[in-house]
């Protein structure tokens, strides 16, 4: 049957349903995925630039080195990503990031996959595109050193464990959902702040505070904290890591992302206690 005749048959068969079709509700578009600004670009170069930016914001360079060519991190040597990832497919890279184990099933230690598991598909695609663009540099990844006594104590107490274990524990734990208005701020907190402040931003006693403390900051003070690593009034951090992380990572947020994060943390802090 030719296409023209087929079209005529279909038209005759459906002509009695025109009113019903007209009265049917229009299809509802799928909601836009919550992500970092610029995640949904279509241009390959723009996607690559986005992946590079969030690679810094997510802290990849803090562990794997400025050029992602490997770096000693306590007893572990963070992988030389410029060389190691050549043997992985995109799906395997995503598995490493989201699940916290190599494709072989060998566990990873220290990889913050508990937060990376919540990355949007668009952000993950861009990040992998950037990792794929790396030119080989440096030597092969060195083997992990034997755990020191302090690390062994942390493992025995359950405070330090393979990344895949944290992924399972954090799967259904997220910062409180305050609705669509605060969705991007919640997302950013989930994949960055939660790494140190806990799955629900509740803090880690002796290490980081509950992020309810953000409610005491003005927007300008929050901007100074995230872009300069400085507390209001010249106060000093109890843990200097925050100042270092802010400068190395959060300066890569867009102003709009910092607005969204502040709005979310402020709203969270104002919830009835």
C-alpha positions as CSV (number, residue, x, y, z in Angstrom):
1,X,0.0,0.0,0.0
2,X,1.5,3.3,-1.0
3,X,2.0,6.1,1.6
4,X,-0.7,8.3,0.1
5,X,-3.3,5.5,0.2
6,X,-2.3,4.6,3.7
7,X,-2.7,8.2,4.8
8,X,-6.2,8.3,3.3
9,X,-7.2,5.1,5.1
10,X,-6.0,6.4,8.4
11,X,-7.8,9.7,7.9
12,X,-11.1,8.0,7.2
13,X,-10.7,5.7,10.1
14,X,-10.0,8.5,12.5
15,X,-12.3,11.2,11.2
16,X,-15.0,10.3,13.7
17,X,-12.5,10.8,16.6
18,X,-11.6,14.4,15.7
19,X,-13.6,15.9,18.5
20,X,-12.2,13.5,21.0
21,X,-8.7,14.2,19.9
22,X,-9.3,17.9,20.0
23,X,-10.7,17.6,23.5
24,X,-7.8,15.5,24.8
25,X,-5.3,17.2,27.1
26,X,-2.0,18.3,25.5
27,X,1.0,16.2,26.4
28,X,2.9,17.6,29.3
29,X,6.6,18.2,28.7
30,X,9.0,16.4,31.0
31,X,10.4,18.6,33.8
32,X,13.9,20.0,33.1
33,X,16.5,18.1,35.0
34,X,18.0,20.0,38.0
35,X,21.7,20.6,37.3
36,X,24.5,23.1,37.4
37,X,24.0,26.1,35.1
38,X,24.9,25.4,31.5
39,X,24.5,21.6,31.8
40,X,21.9,21.3,29.0
41,X,24.0,22.9,26.2
42,X,23.9,21.1,22.9
43,X,27.2,22.4,21.5
44,X,30.1,20.0,22.1
45,X,32.6,22.7,22.9
46,X,30.2,24.3,25.4
47,X,29.6,20.9,27.0
48,X,33.3,20.3,27.3
49,X,33.7,23.7,29.0
50,X,30.9,22.9,31.4
51,X,32.5,19.6,32.3
52,X,35.8,21.3,33.0
53,X,34.2,23.9,35.2
54,X,32.2,21.5,37.3
55,X,35.2,19.2,37.5
56,X,36.9,22.0,39.6
57,X,33.7,22.6,41.5
58,X,33.3,19.0,42.4
59,X,36.9,18.8,43.7
60,X,38.4,16.4,41.2
61,X,41.6,18.4,41.1
62,X,41.9,18.5,44.9
63,X,42.6,14.7,45.0
64,X,43.9,14.0,41.5
65,X,46.2,17.0,41.1
66,X,46.0,20.3,39.2
67,X,46.3,18.5,35.9
68,X,44.5,15.3,37.0
69,X,47.7,13.3,36.5
70,X,47.7,11.7,39.9
71,X,48.5,12.9,43.4
72,X,49.3,11.4,46.8
73,X,46.3,11.5,49.1
74,X,47.3,10.2,52.5
75,X,48.1,6.5,52.0
76,X,46.5,6.4,48.6
77,X,47.6,7.7,45.3
78,X,44.7,9.3,43.5
79,X,44.7,7.9,39.9
80,X,46.4,9.5,37.0
81,X,43.2,10.2,35.1
82,X,45.0,11.3,32.0
83,X,46.3,7.8,31.5
84,X,44.0,5.4,33.4
85,X,40.7,6.4,31.9
86,X,41.8,5.5,28.3
87,X,41.1,1.9,29.1
88,X,37.5,2.7,30.3
89,X,34.3,3.1,28.3
90,X,32.1,6.1,29.2
91,X,29.7,3.7,31.0
92,X,32.6,2.4,33.1
93,X,33.8,5.9,34.0
94,X,30.2,6.7,35.1
95,X,30.2,3.4,37.1
96,X,33.4,4.4,38.9
97,X,32.0,7.8,39.7
98,X,28.6,6.8,40.8
99,X,29.2,3.4,42.4
100,X,32.7,3.9,43.9
101,X,34.3,0.8,42.5
102,X,36.4,-0.1,39.4
103,X,34.7,-2.1,36.6
104,X,36.5,-5.2,38.0
105,X,34.7,-4.7,41.3
106,X,37.8,-3.6,43.1
107,X,36.8,-1.1,45.8
108,X,37.9,2.5,45.8
109,X,38.8,4.4,49.0
110,X,38.3,8.1,49.4
111,X,36.3,8.6,46.2
112,X,33.2,10.8,47.2
113,X,30.9,8.6,45.1
114,X,28.3,9.0,47.8
115,X,27.7,12.5,46.5
116,X,28.6,11.8,42.9
117,X,25.8,9.2,42.7
118,X,23.4,12.2,42.7
119,X,24.9,14.0,39.8
120,X,22.4,14.8,37.0
121,X,22.8,12.9,33.8
122,X,23.6,16.1,31.9
123,X,26.4,17.1,34.4
124,X,27.8,13.6,34.3
125,X,27.9,13.6,30.5
126,X,29.7,16.9,30.5
127,X,32.2,15.7,33.2
128,X,33.0,12.6,31.3
129,X,33.5,14.6,28.1
130,X,36.1,16.7,29.9
131,X,37.8,13.6,31.3
132,X,37.9,12.2,27.8
133,X,39.7,15.3,26.5
134,X,42.7,14.9,28.8
135,X,46.1,14.5,27.1
136,X,48.3,11.8,28.7
137,X,50.7,13.2,31.2
138,X,52.9,11.9,34.0
139,X,53.6,8.4,35.0
140,X,51.4,5.4,35.9
141,X,49.3,5.5,39.1
142,X,51.3,4.2,42.1
143,X,50.0,1.4,44.3
144,X,48.3,2.3,47.6
145,X,50.6,2.4,50.6
146,X,49.9,0.3,53.7
147,X,47.3,1.9,56.0
148,X,48.8,3.7,59.0
149,X,47.6,3.1,62.5
150,X,45.2,6.1,62.6
151,X,43.6,5.0,59.3
152,X,43.2,1.4,60.7
153,X,41.4,2.8,63.7
154,X,39.0,4.8,61.5
155,X,38.3,1.6,59.5
156,X,37.7,-0.4,62.7
157,X,35.3,2.2,64.0
158,X,33.4,2.3,60.7
159,X,34.2,6.0,60.0
160,X,36.3,5.1,57.0
161,X,35.2,2.5,54.6
162,X,35.2,1.7,50.8
163,X,33.4,4.3,48.7
164,X,30.8,1.7,47.5
165,X,29.7,1.2,51.2
166,X,29.1,5.0,51.6
167,X,27.2,5.0,48.3
168,X,24.7,2.4,49.6
169,X,24.3,4.2,53.0
170,X,23.7,7.6,51.3
171,X,21.5,6.4,48.5
172,X,18.2,7.6,50.0
173,X,19.7,10.3,52.2
174,X,19.5,13.9,50.8
175,X,19.2,17.4,52.2
176,X,15.6,18.3,53.0
177,X,13.5,19.0,49.9
178,X,12.1,22.6,50.2
179,X,10.3,22.5,46.8
180,X,11.0,23.6,43.2
181,X,12.0,27.1,44.2
182,X,15.0,25.8,46.0
183,X,15.7,22.7,43.9
184,X,19.0,23.9,42.3
185,X,20.4,25.0,45.6
186,X,19.5,21.7,47.2
187,X,21.1,19.9,44.2
188,X,24.4,21.9,44.5
189,X,24.5,21.3,48.3
190,X,23.9,17.5,47.7
191,X,26.9,17.1,45.3
192,X,29.3,19.5,46.9
193,X,28.6,20.6,50.5
194,X,27.4,17.1,51.6
195,X,30.8,15.6,51.0
196,X,32.1,17.2,54.2
197,X,28.9,18.3,56.0
198,X,27.0,15.0,55.8
199,X,24.3,13.5,53.6
200,X,21.6,15.8,55.1
201,X,24.0,18.7,55.9
202,X,23.8,17.8,59.5
203,X,27.5,18.2,60.1
204,X,30.2,15.9,61.3
205,X,31.0,16.5,65.0
206,X,34.5,17.6,65.6
207,X,35.0,18.2,61.8
208,X,32.3,20.3,60.2
209,X,29.2,22.1,61.5
210,X,25.5,21.6,60.6
211,X,24.9,24.0,57.8
212,X,22.2,25.7,59.7
213,X,25.0,28.1,60.5
214,X,24.5,29.5,57.0
215,X,21.4,31.2,58.3
216,X,23.6,33.7,60.2
217,X,25.3,35.0,57.0
218,X,24.1,37.8,54.9
219,X,24.3,37.3,51.1
220,X,27.4,39.4,50.9
221,X,29.1,37.5,53.7
222,X,28.2,34.2,52.1
223,X,29.8,35.5,48.8
224,X,33.0,36.4,50.6
225,X,33.1,33.0,52.3
226,X,32.6,31.1,49.0
227,X,34.9,33.2,46.8
228,X,37.6,34.3,49.2
229,X,37.5,31.7,51.9
230,X,37.1,34.3,54.6
231,X,34.7,34.5,57.6
232,X,33.0,37.7,58.7
233,X,34.8,40.0,61.1
234,X,38.2,38.4,60.4
235,X,37.2,35.3,62.4
236,X,39.3,32.2,61.9
237,X,38.0,28.8,60.9
238,X,38.1,26.0,63.5
239,X,39.0,23.8,60.5
240,X,41.0,25.7,57.9
241,X,39.9,23.2,55.2
242,X,36.8,25.2,54.4
243,X,38.7,28.3,53.4
244,X,40.9,26.2,51.1
245,X,38.0,24.4,49.6
246,X,36.1,27.6,49.0
247,X,38.9,29.2,47.0
248,X,39.8,26.1,45.0
249,X,36.3,24.8,44.3
250,X,33.4,27.2,45.0
251,X,34.9,30.1,43.0
252,X,33.9,28.0,40.0
253,X,30.2,28.3,40.8
254,X,28.4,30.9,38.7
255,X,26.9,33.9,40.7
256,X,23.5,32.4,40.0
257,X,24.6,29.1,41.5
258,X,25.9,30.9,44.6
259,X,22.5,32.7,44.8
260,X,20.7,29.4,44.6
261,X,22.8,27.7,47.2
262,X,22.5,30.6,49.6
263,X,18.7,30.7,49.2
264,X,18.4,27.0,49.9
265,X,20.7,27.0,53.0
266,X,19.0,30.1,54.3
267,X,15.6,28.6,53.9
268,X,16.8,25.3,55.5
269,X,18.2,27.2,58.5
270,X,14.8,29.0,59.0
271,X,12.9,25.7,59.3
272,X,11.3,25.2,62.7
273,X,13.7,23.3,64.9
